[in-house]
Amino acid sequence: MKEFEATITDLSHDGKGVARIDGKAVFVSGALLGEEVKLRIRKRHRHYDEAEVVELLTRSPHRVEPLCRHFGQCGGCSLQHLDAASQIEVKQRVLKDNFERIGKVMPDTWLPPLTDEPWGYRRKGRLSVRSVAKKGRVLVGFREESNPRFVADITQCEVVHPALGPKIGLLAELVGGMDAAADIPQIEFAAGDDIIALVFRHMVPLSERDQAALVEFGKQHGFAIYLQPGGVTSVHPLWPEAPRLAFRIPSGDAAIEDVELEFRPLDFVQVNAGMNRRMMARAMELLDPQPTDRVLDLFCGLGNFTLPIGRRVAEVVGVEGEHGLVERAAENAARNGITHARFEVANLFEDQRNAHWARQPWDKLLLDPPRAGADKVLEYLPHKETRRIVYVSCHPGSLARDAGILVQKHGFRLSAAGVMDMFPHTAHVESIALFER
């Protein structure tokens, strides 16, 4: 295919270099802002093309050598070739651009970015599994960067928890030796403080031989082994009989009092344990919970924020749509001796304005929604009594949209905002914002 020379004038939302050839946008994998490259088009679309770098003609001063040997093939990370400080600058620019373009609002103050250990941080994720006849073996890993339909041929991962990351190749060998090798589509992993759980999804019943192989692998490497023969409710431990997954949020920061959360391997928990602790400390600092406060925590999950808040206020109510998470949040509160927290089950993407908790006055709100954001909730909340909102976001576009709603409809000002590097070496932008009346 024909090659072109081009200058990279921007980075896209997923970390690709952006160039223009004959006026058409071209997204170039592996290219950085300011670089001149020789590129090859690998896929054409009506309004844009996708390309790969054939040769670097000029090199960005911010380019570094990727640590991972599979960078460029595996689609798990897109920014390993960019130095850490520049990665943060890219994410801050994305957040700023979204506020300006979508929300039509800017923060009074930019918070300093939150960062933590950039390697071995990922304690939760899903590994794809594929038996490839042409290779004569099983592949375990993330999807390919160039073709997400395929599983990248990797043996290790530098961003996965260090007890598991170097053993991706061993997992592939394990599954490749099983009778059900062609019928295991994925392995999910979840790391507590003391043990890592591996959940093997299997489409056919496992033979005694296969189960014995999984148990032996778990014993040899210190993993808890779970099986998933059907939906999420079918997940059950194979070995040991009753593993305990939990993580502690220590009270090293004055803003947080020690709590421990137990969870199940498919429950949502923050991927990055170190950043979760830093994020919680900042959220508590911004929320500034007082002994007389009544706080509403929406999209509360397992009580990641609810429990620390509950140690400091008169009352906190956590609301979450998944029954199982709410049950475990309440159990976590009881286990930690937190008596000022209670939990409600509600689908926050449906109108809940007549729910008892939605009609009550709340001094402060904390929001931690999924990528879709919280615009449905903001149709009827907050009430006039609410004077402070902390919004934790995993998508800058939905945060910017909701910031516009809070400022223009509800009369808040966007006092402060900043990025949190929850997913180093990726283009994912996590952020936090404070709104005040």
N, C-alpha and C positions, 0 to 999 in steps of 0.2 A: 504494500500500500504506500501511497505517496507520502513523503516526509516534508515538513514545513519548519521554518524558523520563526519563532515568535517570542515576545516579551510578556512575562507574567505580570499582570497589572493589579491582581487582587487574589484573595483566597476565598473559596466558597464556604458555605455553612458546614460542609463535611470535610474540609481541609484540603481540597484540591486547588491547584493553581488555576487561575482564570486568565485566558488569553483571548484575542480576537483575530480571526482569519477571514478576510473579506467581509468584515462586519458581523460575523457570526461568532457567538460565544463558544469557546472550547474549554472544557474542564480537563485539566492535565494532572493525572496522578503522579505524585512524587515531586512536583515542582513547587517552588516557593516564590513569594512576592519579590519582584525586582529581578528575578533571574531571566536570562536569555537562554532559550532551549531549542534544540532540534526535536521535534515531536512527530509521532505517528498516530494518525486517527485510527482508533480501534472500533468505534461504533458511531454511526451517524443517526441523528434525530432531526426532526423538522426544525426545531428552534435552537438547537445546540448540538455539539458533538462531544464525544469523549475521546481522550487521547492519552498516550503514555510517552514518557521522556525517552528519547533515543540517545541524546547526548546533551550534557550541560555545557553551554557555550560560555556563560558567566555564572559564577557561584555566589549565592547569598552569603554574607558574613555571618548569618544566623543559622546556617546549615551545620548539622552535626552528624556524626556517624551513628546510625541506629544501633542500639544494643542488641536487638533481636535479630537472629539470623534469618527469620522468616518475614521480615518487614518487606512490604511491597507485594508479597504473595498473599499473606493472611490479611483479611480485612478488619481484624480486631482493633488495630491502631492505625491512624492515618497521619500522625504528626511526630513520630519518633525522630524524624530527620530535622526537626526544628528545635532550637535550644529552649530550655524551660521558660526563661523570661519572656521570650517571644511568643510561646504558646499562650501564656497568660495575657499578653497584650492583644493577641488575636481574639481571645474570648471576651475581654473587656470591650473591644471594638464592636463585636457582634452584639453584646448587650446594649451598648450605647446606641448603635444604629437602630435596633429594634424599638427602644424607647422613643427615639426621635421620629422614626418612620411610622410606627404602628400606634403607639400610645399618645404621641404628640405631647410628651411630658419628659422632663429630665429631673434627676434627683438634686436636691440641694447640696448633698455631699456624696462623694464617691468613697465607699469603704475600701480599705486596703484589701487586696485579694487574699483569700485563705488558701494555703497550700500545705501539703504534707509529703510523706515519702512517695516518690513517683514510681517506684518499682515494687512488685509483689503485693500490690494494694488490694487486688480484686478478691473479695471473699465470697462472691456469689456470681453464678453465671450458668450458661447452658452451652455445652459442647455438642456439636453435631457429630453424628457417627454415620459412616457410609462404607459399605462393603463394595470395593471397586474391582470388578473382575479383571479389567485390563492390567491393573497393578498387581493382582493376585494377593491383595491384603486389605485390611480395614484401615480407614483413615478416621482419626478423632481430632477435632479442632474447631476453629471458627470458620466462617465462610470465606471464600476467596475474595480478594479485593476486586479483581477484574470481572469475576462472574459469580455472584452470590448463590447461584444454583449449586455450585460445587463446594466441597469441603476442602479447605487448605491442607496440604500435606505437611504437617508440622510434627515436631518431636518434643517441643517445650514451649513455654510461654513465660515471658519476663514480667508480665503484669499480674498474672494469677498468683494467689497465695503461694509463698515459697515451698510449702509442704506438698503442693500439687503441681505447680507450674513446670518443674523439671521432669515430671512423670507422665506427660501427655503421651509420649511414645510408648510407655509401658502400658497405659490404658488401651492403646490401639492393639498391642500384642495380646493383651488379655482378651479383648472382645474377639480378635481374629482367631483365637484358639477355641472359641465357644461353639457349641452346636447351633446356637441362635444368632450367630454372627451377622447374618443378613436381616435379622428382625429386631435389631436394637437401633432405633433412629437417633437417640440422644442420651446424654448423661448430664444431669444437672448437679452442680456442686454448691455447697453452702458451708461456710466455715464458722464455727463458734470459737470461743476462746480456747477450748480444750480439745476439740475434735473437728474433723472435716467430714461431712456427709456426702456420699455419692449416690445419686438416685438414677438407677438404670431403668429407662423406659423400654419395655419389651412387648412386642406385638403377638408373640406366641408364648405358651407356658414354658418355663425354663426347666430343662432336665436336671436331675440330681447332680449330674456331673458339672453342669454350668453353675448351679448354685454353690457347689463345693469350691469351684474355682474362684467365684466372687468372694466367698468367705475367706479363703486363703489369702487372696489379694488384700482384703481389708485388714486381716491380722498382720500380714507382713509389713504393710505400709502405714498402719495406724488409722485407717479410714473406717467410718461407719458406713455400712452398705444397706441401701434401701432399694426396694423393687417397686415399679409402677406398671402394673399390667393393664391399667385403664386410665380413667380420668384422675384428677388431682386427689380425689377422696380415696383412691385405691392405693396410695403410697403407704408402704409399711416397712418396718425394719427387717432385714434378713440377719444382720449381725452388727453389733451385739443385740441382745434381745430388747433392751430399752435404752438406747443411746440418749444422752442429754445434750441438746444444742442450746447454748446460751452465750450472751456477750455482756460484759460489764462496762458501764460508763463510769469511770472512776472520778472521784471528787478532787482531782488535781487542780481544777480551775475553780476559783471561788464562786463562779456563777452556777456550778452544778454540784448537787449532792449525789453521792454514790447510789446508783441503781443497777439492777441486773435484769435483763430481758431474756426469757426463754422463748424459743421459736421452733417451728417445724421447718424441714428442709425446703419446702416450696413457698413458705411465707415470704412476703416482701420485707427485706431489711436493706438498709443502705449498703451499697456495694463496698464502700471504702471505710473501714473501721476508724482509721486515724482521722480522716476528714469528718466523719460523723461526730466524733468527739469535739472537734474544733467548731463544726457547724452548730452543735447544740450550745456550746459556750457562747457563741456570737448571738444565736437566737435568744438566749436567756438575757444577755446583755441588752439587746434591743427591745425586748418585750418588757423588761424591768418589772417582773412580777412582785407585787406587794402583798402583805398578809391579809389585806381586806379585799383584794381583787377577786372578781369572778371572770374566768377565762374560758373561751370556747376554742377548742382545738379541732379543726375540720380536716378530714382525710387523715385521721390519726394513726391508722395502722395498728401496730402492736403497742402503741403508747410511747414511741420513741421520744416525743416531746412532752406528752401528757404527764408521764410519771415525774420527770424532774420539775415540771411546773407544779404538780400536785404537792410537792414538798414545801412550796413557798406561798401558796395562796389559800383563800377561804374556800374556793371551789373551782374545779376545772372539769369540764365535760368534753370528752373526746367522741367524735362522730366518725363512723367508718361504714362503708357499704358491705364489707365482707363479714359474715357472721363469725367465721372461725377466728379472724383476727381480733374481733371485738371480745370474744370469749377469752382468748389468750391475753389480751390487754388487761382485762379485769383480773385474771389470774395473776398477771405480773404485778398489778397494783397491790393485791392482797399479799403476795409473796414478799414484796418490799415494804409492807406495813404502811402503805400510802392510803389514807382514809378519806382524803379530800378530792379524790378523782372518781368519776363514774363514766360509763360509756354507753353510747346509743348506736343502734344499727340503722342506717339510712342511706339510700342511694342519692348521693349529692348531685347527680346529674338529672334528677327529677325534682319537681317543685316540692319543697319541704316546709313552706312558709307556715303551715298550720301545725307542724310538729311542736310538741311542748317546748323542746330546747330552743327552737327557732323563734319562739315568741318571747322568750325571756330577755331581760336586759343583760348585756355583757360589757364589762369594762374594757376587755382586750380580746383580740382574736389572733389565732395563729392558723395559717393556711399552708398546707403542703400537698397540693394537688398533683395528679399525674400530668402528662404532657398536654392534655386538653385544657388544663387550667380550671378556673373557678367562676367563669362568667355566669353559669346558671345559679350558683349560690348568691352572687352579687346582685341578682335581681331583687332579692328580699332582705339581704344582710349586707352591711351591718346596720343596726339601729342607731338612733341619734345618741344613745348613751355611750357607745363605743368610741374611745378616744385614741386607741393605738392598735395597729395591725402589723404583724410580722408575716411576710409572705415568702415562703421557701419555694423555689421554682426549679424544675428540670427542663424548662423550655422557654427561651427568652421571648419568643413571639407571643405566647399566651400570657406571660407575665406582663409584657408591654401593653397588650390589649386590656388586661384587667387593671393595670395601673391607670390607664385612661378612664376606665369606668369609676374607679375609686376617687380619682381627682375631680372628674367632670360631673359625675352624678351624685356622689356622696360627700363631696366637700372636703376630702382629705388633701394633704400635700405629701408628695413623695420626698420624705426627709433624707433618706439615704439608701444606697444600693451598691452592690458589688458582686463580683464573681467568686465562686468557690470551686477549686479544681478537684471535683469529685472523681473525674475520669482523666487522669494525666495521659498524654500522648494521643488523645482522641479529640475530635472537634466538639464533643458534647459540652454544653454550657450550663452549669448549675449556678444559681445565683440566689441572693437573699435581698429583700427590700423592706424598709420601714416606712409605714404611712402613719401620719399623725393629723389630728384635728387641732 
